[in-house]
């Protein structure tokens, strides 16, 4: 499962990749990974963005800051000008919707990384979730707890202003990602 480099007119290709995991290599040598929030006026905005620590071969919090109320804080949606971008990498189309961002970023570092697969469960916390059943292989309590945590994280990100609660949102997102990673490391099958 190797990354493919976007070729041709990047501006047109990026319009079709919203919500997809991208790895952006800048002309200055820095490499960032995240999900495409939007592409507009020559700028690529990523969320859940990480910076590749090339010396340590790991992803760390990004270094793009904004000034808010006299303090420098990391922005939730860093933007990259297309003119500063050397290369953009994405997964091949057949793998795009199947992997979490953490797995995608790890694949960029280690081509031989094999993400653990979850299980299929059609349970949905929609309107009539009381009548929905988990699949036989699914740990229903774990599935519902993870869904609640992910929903709370997403809701906090959408409802807060740019200046407030960024640390809380970042901790929630990191907590969810860490919890998922630890469960997978010990063989949990996660829907």
Secondary structure, 3 states (H helix, E strand, C coil): CCEEECCCCHHHHHHCCCCCEEEEEECCCCEEEEEEEEEECCEEEEEEEEEEECCCCEEEECCCEEEECCEEEECCCCEEEHHHEEEEEEECHHHHHHCCHHHHHHHHHCCCCCCCCCCCCCCCCCCCHHHCCCCCCCCHHHHHHHHHHHHHHHHHHHHCCCCCCHHHHHHHHHHHHHHHHHHHHCCCCCC
